[in-house]
Amino acid sequence: MKRREWLGLAFATTLAPMAAVRAQTGGMVIFAAASLKNALDEIATDWSKSASKPMPRISYAASSALAKQMEQGAPADLFISADLDWMDYVDKKDLIKKDTRVNLLGNKIVLIAPRDSKATVDVKQGFDLAKALAGGKLAMGNVDAVPAGKYGKAALEKLGAWNGVKDKVAQADNVRAALVLVARGEAALGIVYATDAAAEPNVKIVGTFPDNSHPPIIYPAAVTKDAKSADAKAFLDHLKSLKARPSFEKQGFTVLIKSASSS
């Protein structure tokens, strides 16, 4: 299968098309980083039932793609990014309500392999990632735009491994697409969030990147400037509450809101 074809297939199988999301009726619209899918689906379902509210319509994709869609006028009530850069981007474009912005979650990036792989990698300064690939591909989110890809490239550069593998990188549209490539054996290794690895039984973690090898991984959230749903702020408050914490922590996220209370 050609690279373009399997990247497209991976993308299509992990995220609902934007058109399908928009075609639904009722409820608020949330733009969220792809890596949040498992936790946020669970939280949204619980919130909808407990608050007797319509189920939110959630569009999952790379933070970069979502930010660009917002800039082009795509309707969203709440934006949750996988890094500070893309939240800063929409903030500078005056697309969010600044007083609602909050640093919600933390995460880690890990090196993964297919579940049956015998690969072992000691992720440290000067490690030979090219040797571990053994001629295979390294799946990553787009290293210039997708937060997980940017974190991964920064870590590989810091550890001295980037130049040896840069020509073997299979760049995907989002981190969940990169995850699928490894799960299907289309890539020998991949760099994803620890939470993504936890959500996919067909991969295993073979190494964890040191926190000091890349910028801090922070997920900010904010209500959008043109939010149409009155529920957006209430749902953001719920995400910050003790009720949402178990769903995030179960997937491996670090909750940064230490003073959260029930809502």
N, C-alpha and C positions, 0 to 999 in steps of 0.2 A: 504493500500500500504506500502510495506517495505521501511524503511528509505533509503537504498541504491538506490531503484528504483525511489523514488520521488526526491531524490537529482539529480540523473542522468537525470530525465525528466526535472527538472527545468533548469539544465545546458543546455540541448539540445535545449530547447525552447527559451532561451535568447540570445545565441551566435551562430554565423555561424561556422560550423566545419572548422578547420584549412585546411583540404584537399580541401574544397570548395573554400576557399579564395585563396589558391595557384593555383587552377585550372583555375582561371580567368586570362585573359591576359591583358597586358598594364597597365600603371600607376605605381606609387610608392607603396611600401608595408609599411603600418604603423602598429606597434604593440602598442595597447592602452589599458589602464585600462578599465575594463568593465563599470565603472560608467560614462565614457565619451561618451557613445554611442549616446545619443540623440543630444547633442551639437555638437559632432564631425561629425556625419553624416550630419547635416545641414551645417556646415562650409565647409566640403569637397565638398558637392554638389554645394554650391555657388561658391567656389573657382574654381572648375572644369569648370563651365559655364563661369565665368567672365574671367578666364585666358586661356580658350580654351585648357584645358589640360585633359588627360584621368582621369577618376574618380579613386582616390586612392583606393587601396585594403586594407581594414582595418580589422585587426584581433583583436577582443575584448576578453579579458580574464583577469584573475587575474594577477597583475603585476609580482607576483612570477613565475607563469607558463610561462609568456612571456620572462622573464629574463632567465629562465632555457632553453627555446627553443633557444634563441639567443646564449647562451653558447654552445649549441649543434650544432650550425651552421645554424639554421633556418634563411632564408633571410629576412631582414627588413631594411628599409631605415631610419625610424624614430621610436623612442621609447618614449612613454609617460607613466610614472609610476604614481601610486597613492600615493607613499610615497618616501622619500629620500633613505631609506634603499636599495631598489631594484635598484635604479639608481646608488647608490654607488657600489652595487654589480657588475653591468656590467661595471662601470667605472674602478673598480679595475682589472677586467678581460680584460681591454683594448678593449672594444667592442663599445665604442662611441667616437665621436670626442669631446674632452674635451672643446674646445673653443666654441662649440655650445650649451653646457648645460645651461639651464635656468630654474629658478623656475617660472612656468607659472600660476598656479591656487591654490586657497585655497578652503576648504570645511568644513562642519560640520557633525558630526554623530548624528543621532536621533534614538529614540525608536519608532517603528511603530507597528500598529495592523491592522487587516483586517478592511475594511471600515465600516462594520456594528458592530464592537466590541464596547462594552460599557466600556472597560477598561480605567482607568485614572491613570496616574502615575506621581508622583512628583519626578523627577530625581534630587536627591540631596544626600549629605553625609548621609550614613546609611539607604537609602530607601530600602524597602522590595520588591525586584523584584520577588522573588520566590512566594510571595503572589499574585502579579499581574498576574503571569503566570497561577495560579490556576490549576496546574497539566499539563499544556500544554508545548510545546517546544519553545525554544528561537532560532530563526534562525540567524546565523552569518556566515560571511566568515571564512574560516579556521583560527583559532586564532594564529597559529604558522607561517603562511606564507602570507595569504591574507591581504593586508593593512587595509581594513575596519574591519576585524576580530581582527587584532592586536590592532588597536585603541580602538575597543570596549572592548576587554579584559582589556586593560590598564585602561580604564575609570571605568569599573566595579570593578577592584581591588582597584583603588584609592578611590572609593566611598563606599567600603566595601560590595559590593553586589555579588562579583564573587563566593565565596564559596557556597553561597546559591543556585546558578543556574548552576554551572559548569557541573553537571550531567544531565542537561536538555537542553544542547546546541545541536542544529542540525547544524553541520558545513557543509557549502556549498563550492563549488569549487571557487566561486567568489561572489561578492556582489550582482550582479543582480540575481543570482540563489537564494540567501537568500531572496531577494525581492519577487520573484515569490512564494516562500513557504508561505510567509505571505499573499500575494494577493489571493492565492488559499485556504487559511484557513488551510493549513497543519501545520502551526506554529502559536501559539497564539500571539507571539510578535517577533520582529526582530530588529536588529541593522544594519542600513544602512546609507549611506550618505544622507544628506538633499536633494541633487539633485536627488537621486534615488526615494525618496518618492514623489518628485514633478512630476516625470515622470510616476508614476503608479496610476491611478485613483481608484484602488481597495484597496488601503491602506490609512491610515491616521496617522499623527504624533501624538503621545500621550506624548512625552517628548523629550527634547533636552539636550544633555550632555554638561555640562559646559566646556568651552575651556581649563580651567586649569586642567581638569581631565585626559587629554591624551596629547601626543606630538602634536605639530602643524601639521595640515593636509596640506601637500604641494605636488603639482603635478609637478615634474620636467620633462622636455622634452629635447631630444638631438638627433642629427643626428648620425646614427651608423657609426662605423669605416669603414665598408665595403659597405656603401650605394652605390647602383648601379644607382639610379635615380638622375639626376641632379636637379630634382624638390624638393628634400627633404629640402634643406636649404630655398628655396623660400617659401615652405609651412609652415615651422616653423616660418619664418618671418611673414607670414600671420596670424598665430595663435597669434602672439604677437601684432598684429596691432589693430587699432581701428575698423576695419571692422569685426573682429571676436568677439570683446568684447560683443556685444548684444546677440549673440547666447549662449555664456557662462553664462552671467548674467541672461538671461531668465530662464536657468535651475537651477540657484541658486549658481553658482560658484562665488568665489571672484577672480577677475583678479589681479594678483600680479605685472604685468608689468605696472607700473604707467605712464611710459613715452612712451607708445605705440603710434605709428603714423600709418596713413593709408598706405596700400601697394596695 
